[in-house]
């Protein structure tokens, strides 16, 4: 079970901002994105009750709840949230996640291995709603990432936008400064599974 620590002051702060939203059942969600990559980030968001899922871990606070998706809970384990004030007297919320940089791969894993894991676990599943998928084919020495689309992405008229605005953006965020370009090496043919 994930452990998190939220100071009394931070709980009072969260409760105050939740009450201002006037939304019944509003929770606070702790997030981790791009886990296992150099571009990993954590965040704190509002979470309306309709966006709480069965995969979420729940943490009962004074008057509200904090939720964390179980897929990232190991990265947010032992997180500490506190509230202090800066020199100008403004509230300063701090979120310390000591396990955020946890690596699933060995330290000497290649960029190809790291990209493959990220594409397989994060990028490709996002295409599954359209019956598509993407696989990593090659990473050149100068940072060109070559990918191949399958399923509903084959022959799709939106594949160029998916590649540049979706996949390349995600990879640049997760691996800042490491990716020069992302190139589609698929031989596209429209078939009965093609999306759009």
N, C-alpha and C positions, 0 to 999 in steps of 0.2 A: 504494500500500500504506500502510495506517495505521501511524503510529509511536507507540509508547508507551514510557515510561521508568518502570521500577520499581526503586527503590533496593535495595541488598543487604539492608538491615534489613527493608524491607517484604516482600521475597521470603522471608526467614527467618520472618517473622511469619505470612505466608500458609501456608507449608509446615507450620508448627507447628499451625495451626488445622485445616488439611486432614487432617493425620495423626490428629488427635483424633476426626475424624468416622468413621474406619475404613470408608470407601467407596472401592472401587477405581475409579480413573479420574476421581475428583472434580476438577473444574476450578473456576476463579474466573471469573465472568462480570461484565464491565463493561457497565452499561446506561445508556441515555438515554431518558427518556420525555417526552412532550409537546414534542418538538423543534420548533423554529420558532415557539414560543409563549412568552408571558411566564411561564408556569408550568413551564418546562423544568427537569428534574432529572436528575442522574446518580447512579448507585449501584453498589455492589459486592455480588454475591451468590454463594453456592455454586451450582455447576452440575453435577449428576450427569451421567455420560457419556451417558445415554439422552436428555438434553435438548440435547445438542450437535447442531446441524443442519448441512447442507451450505452454508447461507448464512453460517456463522460464519467469521470470521477467527481464526487461531490464533497465539498468541505463546508460545513455549517459554521457561519460566523454569527455575530450578534445582529440579528435582524435581516440578514441576507445570506446568499450562498455564493461560493466560488466554485467554478467548474473547470476541469482540465480534460481534454480529449486523451483517452488512455494511450493513443498512439504516440504521444509526445511526453507522457507523464514521467518517464525515466529521466528526461532532460530537465524537467522542472522539479524533480525531487529535491527536497531540502532547500527550496527557495525561501527567501526572506523578503517580506514587504514591510516597509517602514515609512513613516511620515516625519519629516523634519521641516525646518524653515531655513531659507537661504538668507543672505546678508540684507536683502531688501524686505525681509519679513514675509515672503511669499511661501505658500505650501510647496514642499518638494517631496514627491513620492519616489521612493527608491525601490527597485526590484532587482534583487541579487539572486541569480540562478547559478550556483557553483558547478552544476553538472551540464550546463548548456553546451559546452564544447566537447562533450563526450563523443568519442569516435567509435563507430561500429567496425571500422576496418583497421588493420594494423597501421602504425605510424608511417611505415615505408610503402604503403599502398600507392600505386601509380595514379596519375590523373585519370587515365582511362577507367580504372577500377572505381574511383570515387564518382566519376560522372555516370558510369553504368549503374551503380547502386542508386544514385539520385534519380536518374531517368526511370529505372525500373520501379522504384518505390513511390515517386512523387509525380513525375511528368506523365508517364504512360497511363497510370490509373485515371488521370483527369480526362484522357481521351476516350476512356471506356464507355462513357455515357453516349457516345456517338458510334459505338461499335468499333472504334479504332484503337491503335496502339503504335508506339514508336520504339525502336531499338537503336542502341548505339553501335555503329559499325567500325569507326576509326577515329582516333584523335591524332592529328599530325603534330610534328615537333613545333610548328609555328602557331599552334592553337586553333586549327580548323577542326571543328567537330562535325563528323559525318554521321547522319542518322538515316534510318530507313523506316517508312511508314507501312503499316499493314492494316487489314480489316477495312472498316468504313472510311479510313483516310485515303485509301487507294483511289486515285482519280478524282478526289474531292476538289471542288473549285476553290475552297477556302484554305487549302493546305499551305499556301504561301504565307497567309496571314497567321495561321497557327504556328508556322515555323518561326517567323521573325518576331511577331508581337507576343506570342505565347512562349514557345520553347526557348528561344534565344534570350528573351527577357528574364525568364526564370533562371537559366544557367548563368547569365551575367550577375544576377543578384546572389546566387549561391556560391559562385566561384569568381569573385571580383578580380578583374585584371588578368584572368587566366585564359579567357575565351576570346579569340580574334573574330571568329565567324561560325555560324552553324549552317551546314549545307545539307540539302535533301538529295540523297543518292538513290531514291526509289525510282523504279520504272513504273510510272503511273498508268494504270489501265482501269477505265470505268467498268464496274461489274455490279451485280445485284446487291452487294453489300455497301456500295459507295454511299457515303452520307452526303446529303445536299446535292 
